[in-house]
Amino acid sequence: MSRIKAVFFDVDNTLYDTAMQVESARRNVVLAMIEAGLPVEEKVALERLKKIVKKYGSNYRFHYDRLMESLGLEISPRIVSAGLVAYANAKSAYITPYAETVPTLIDLTRMGLKLGIVSEGVPVKQWEKLIRLGVQHFFDVVVISEDAAGKTPQLFHEACAKAGLKPSECMMVGDRIDKDIAGARKAGLMTVLVMTPRYSRIKPKDDSETPDYVIRALGDLIKLIEDVNPKK
Amino acid sequence: MSRIKAVFFDVDNTLYDTAMQVESARRNVVLAMIEAGLPVEEKVALERLKKIVKKYGSNYRFHYDRLMESLGLEISPRIVSAGLVAYANAKSAYITPYAETVPTLIDLTRMGLKLGIVSEGVPVKQWEKLIRLGVQHFFDVVVISEDAAGKTPQLFHEACAKAGLKPSECMMVGDRIDKDIAGARKAGLMTVLVMTPRYSRIKPKDDSETPDYVIRALGDLIKLIEDVNPKK
């Protein structure tokens, strides 16, 4: 077995609680729009907004305009803007690392490991998260898949190549069986599922999606790496 | 002379220091982009960014992409995103009312006056400012001109009509001779130039652009209205 020389991380729900951030932001938006005059109950607006985000995708810019339209209302810049401000405030308040994220990144760096990000989505948005989390300087390698294929074995090979390492020398840490574990295992990396509050409870389809290790929180990585790396 | 029953305000540089906010935000953006790897000196980047904002307008979404291109660099999501986060942070930090803004709005409200906004620009952006300033609930009337014509006499007539008042019963307060004073005088409103830190030092072209009153700060409005309104 090769020595692990690099650890790659997923971003969303792995380095911070994305699901909580999204839910808090959405609630903040709806309350602010109601405060600004949206004549709808919170629950109704929330469910409608969820549908609109699903329909238009999370990177669409006019969710709140569409929300008003879909409620049969005239679009009001005052109400739309209240939503936009509330969203920006919630983003700045809730994109914060888990308690163990930064200490773990520091410990891994001290251990001489290279760190990286293997992510998918709009690059500027993924970088925004790393910067708001304040962790961007830890990573030597950042690869972000922009296309629908997502976290393919090729993407993991690209990350390993950028780190100057073989796949067997790299470890992928993420919360999703279907994305982080499946792709990385096929690419030949060591895989670790982290059971953060929203980790995927999806069952592996077969052995090719079964993580090599499961940890309860990011801090457990330190001991895991000490265990798997042959003593010098 | 009619009794003044409503006071309309300009937003930018009248209710808060927009110029300082824009300059601080721009500097914050450039420093963050350099910290993220932009290989240019602060002064060079600042001047180039100013030109790009001028060329594409302030509502364009890709200033930082164009900045990198114009410096002969490949667009980096990391660096662009650092700029976007820095801009958002500066916006949330610097869109704050002048010390006298809120107390004055409260005093005028206590005096039984209707308050309004006569502004120009993208409505969602102007509302965003009012909401971030936390003053949106003071205003019964908000009119925002979206077209290049700006603050025409018609726009002021629209504001008066919405307030249910004659132009002679309304007062316009702003920092710009060419926009706030010229248009409002032509429409028949009483006009007040407020010498906030960045008020326009433009000379009135003729008597039609000369303000009825000049005040040093928003707080002076209280005494001015007491003076101009006939005692009951």
Interface residues (C-beta under 8 A of the other chain):
Chain A: A36 P77 R78 V80 S81 A82 L84 V85 A88 N89 S92 P123 V124 K125 Q126 W127 E128 I131 R132 Q136 V142 I144
Chain B: A36 P77 R78 V80 S81 A82 L84 V85 A88 N89 S92 P123 V124 K125 Q126 W127 E128 I131 R132 Q136 V142 I144
